[in-house]
Every structure is written in C-alpha cells, then in structure tokens.
C-alpha cells in the first residue's frame, strides 16, 4: 500500500520493524548525511529536538533563516540557506545539487502553489529526495535510524512461519 503511504516491516522488535518499513517505503538513508529543515513557527520547538538527534547521527543540517536561528539558539549547528527568491545558494540549489538526503518541511496553511514550501516539497519529490511534512514521521524516522545504528545487522523473519502460527 505504498501509494497511500503505508508500508509493513516485520521483525522481532518494533524499532527494527519500523526501520524495515521505512526501507520498504523507499527511504534508504543515509547517503550524503545532509538534510534541510524548514518548518513553520509553531513547529520550531519540536524541530529542535529532532535536529539534535539527526546532528548526533552525523547529519549536516541546512535550514532557512528563521528555522536556522531557532536551531542555532538551541545549540544545533545549522547552516543557514537562502529561500528560493534570494541569492544563491538557495534551498533549491541544494536539492538540485543531489547532495541532500532528506527535507523536513512542515506546510503552512493554504494551498498557494507559488509559496516556497510547496515548491521545495515538489522539487524534493521530483528529484528523489526524501521529503517529510509531519514532525511525528520525522521523529519515527530518526528513531529508526538511531536504532539501526545501534543494532547492526537486521534479522530475517520467515513470513511463512508467521502465517502457519496464525492458522493454529
């Protein structure tokens, strides 16, 4: 059910199953360990904790002006990047440069397709960059990456044995 955003991961632990589900959905991180965070004002507090966790995993974090300010004030080493209509380097330059693994962009209200957030998300998707628009999903992703780094090799689960157990 990938087209609706659903994916299944089977493992002995929740954290490994979550990691496998992300892999099954096509989220295969890290590649370059570089990401962009640009969130609406209401999400900045929650984004700080997530940014710290990604930073601890070795990610370089780029952020637009107000997000970068909030992250820096909280001790996260965010690199400021310009918005689309500002001078280079911009968010789009980074995405189109194919060196970004992940974009976390929480949408603001409205459906204006000329807004930066819409264009950022659309470009990320069109260029194959993983794009997350909800902080709870970003939290699940960083949890799965943290646990994958600790766990090492994944376990193999024979789904035929699970199916037989279900019939008993």
Protein Blocks (a to p, Z undefined) as FASTA:
>chain_A
ZZnopacdddfbfklmmmmmmmmnopacdfkopacddddfklmmmmmmmmmmmmmnopac
dddfklmmmmmmnopacdddddfklccddfklmmmnopafbdcddddedjdfkbmklmmm
mmmmmnopacdfbfklmmmmmmmmmmmmmnopaddddfklmmmmmmZZ
